[in-house]
Amino acid sequence: MSDKEKAPKMPFWVLLAFSSISKRKHAIILIWASVLFTAYCFPFSTFINQEIIATIFLIDDWSWIAMMIPICIWYILSLRWMDNNNAWETF
Protein backbone atom coordinates (compact mmCIF):
# COMPACT_ATOMS: atom_id res chain seq x y z
CA MET A 1 0.00 0.00 0.00
CA SER A 2 1.35 3.41 -0.88
CA ASP A 3 1.20 6.48 1.36
CA LYS A 4 -1.62 7.96 -0.69
CA GLU A 5 -3.77 4.89 -0.12
CA LYS A 6 -3.14 4.95 3.67
CA ALA A 7 -3.86 8.64 4.10
CA PRO A 8 -7.40 9.53 5.11
CA LYS A 9 -9.50 11.31 2.54
CA MET A 10 -9.21 15.05 2.92
CA PRO A 11 -12.50 16.69 3.97
CA PHE A 12 -13.97 19.23 1.60
CA TRP A 13 -13.69 22.07 4.15
CA VAL A 14 -9.92 21.47 4.43
CA LEU A 15 -9.55 21.28 0.66
CA LEU A 16 -11.34 24.62 0.32
CA ALA A 17 -9.08 26.26 2.90
CA PHE A 18 -5.80 25.13 1.36
CA SER A 19 -6.67 24.32 -2.25
CA SER A 20 -3.86 26.45 -3.67
CA ILE A 21 -1.41 26.04 -0.77
CA SER A 22 0.90 23.05 -0.81
CA LYS A 23 3.38 23.92 1.97
CA ARG A 24 2.77 24.22 5.69
CA LYS A 25 4.86 27.38 5.86
CA HIS A 26 2.55 29.12 3.38
CA ALA A 27 -0.51 28.02 5.36
CA ILE A 28 0.97 29.53 8.51
CA ILE A 29 1.66 32.79 6.66
CA LEU A 30 -1.97 32.82 5.51
CA ILE A 31 -3.18 32.26 9.07
CA TRP A 32 -1.00 35.06 10.48
CA ALA A 33 -2.17 37.44 7.76
CA SER A 34 -5.77 36.57 8.61
CA VAL A 35 -5.14 37.12 12.33
CA LEU A 36 -3.53 40.51 11.65
CA PHE A 37 -6.40 41.57 9.41
CA THR A 38 -8.86 40.40 12.06
CA ALA A 39 -7.12 42.62 14.62
CA TYR A 40 -7.28 45.52 12.16
CA CYS A 41 -11.03 44.93 11.73
CA PHE A 42 -11.75 45.61 15.38
CA PRO A 43 -13.74 48.89 15.44
CA PHE A 44 -11.26 50.95 17.47
CA SER A 45 -12.83 54.20 16.32
CA THR A 46 -16.01 53.27 18.20
CA PHE A 47 -14.17 53.16 21.53
CA ILE A 48 -11.36 55.69 21.09
CA ASN A 49 -12.66 59.02 19.93
CA GLN A 50 -9.57 60.52 18.32
CA GLU A 51 -9.23 61.71 14.76
CA ILE A 52 -5.95 59.86 14.13
CA ILE A 53 -7.54 56.53 15.16
CA ALA A 54 -10.52 57.16 12.88
CA THR A 55 -8.10 57.94 10.04
CA ILE A 56 -5.91 54.85 10.50
CA PHE A 57 -8.70 52.39 11.32
CA LEU A 58 -11.41 53.07 8.77
CA ILE A 59 -13.69 50.30 10.00
CA ASP A 60 -16.33 51.56 12.41
CA ASP A 61 -18.72 48.60 12.68
CA TRP A 62 -18.56 44.96 13.77
CA SER A 63 -19.40 43.34 10.43
CA TRP A 64 -15.83 42.66 9.26
CA ILE A 65 -14.58 41.23 12.52
CA ALA A 66 -17.71 39.08 12.78
CA MET A 67 -16.73 37.52 9.45
CA MET A 68 -12.96 37.30 10.05
CA ILE A 69 -13.05 35.45 13.38
CA PRO A 70 -14.78 32.34 11.90
CA ILE A 71 -12.41 32.44 8.91
CA CYS A 72 -9.37 32.41 11.21
CA ILE A 73 -10.83 29.52 13.19
CA TRP A 74 -11.50 27.64 9.94
CA TYR A 75 -7.89 28.09 8.77
CA ILE A 76 -6.51 27.02 12.15
CA LEU A 77 -8.73 23.91 12.26
CA SER A 78 -7.75 23.06 8.67
CA LEU A 79 -4.06 23.37 9.56
CA ARG A 80 -4.63 21.17 12.59
CA TRP A 81 -6.34 18.51 10.44
CA MET A 82 -3.50 18.60 7.91
CA ASP A 83 -0.90 18.24 10.69
CA ASN A 84 -2.72 15.43 12.51
CA ASN A 85 -3.16 13.40 9.31
CA ASN A 86 0.28 14.01 7.81
CA ALA A 87 -1.47 15.41 4.76
CA TRP A 88 1.29 17.85 3.82
CA GLU A 89 3.39 15.02 2.41
CA THR A 90 0.60 13.68 0.21
CA PHE A 91 -0.95 17.00 -0.79
SULFENTA-V663855 format. One record per backbone hydrogen bond with DSSP energy under -1.0 kcal/mol. CO is the residue of the C=O (numbers start at 1). NH is the residue of the N-H. If there is no record, write none. Layout:
# SULFENTA-V663855
co | nh
CO | NH
CO | NH
This chain:
# SULFENTA-V663855
co | nh
2 | 6
3 | 7
11 | 15
12 | 16
13 | 17
14 | 18
23 | 27
24 | 28
25 | 29
26 | 30
27 | 31
28 | 32
29 | 33
30 | 34
31 | 35
32 | 36
33 | 37
34 | 38
35 | 39
36 | 40
37 | 41
39 | 42
42 | 44
43 | 46
44 | 48
48 | 50
50 | 54
51 | 55
52 | 56
53 | 57
62 | 66
64 | 68
65 | 69
67 | 71
68 | 72
69 | 73
70 | 74
71 | 75
72 | 76
73 | 77
74 | 78
75 | 79
76 | 80
77 | 81
78 | 82
79 | 83
80 | 84
81 | 85
82 | 87
83 | 86
87 | 91
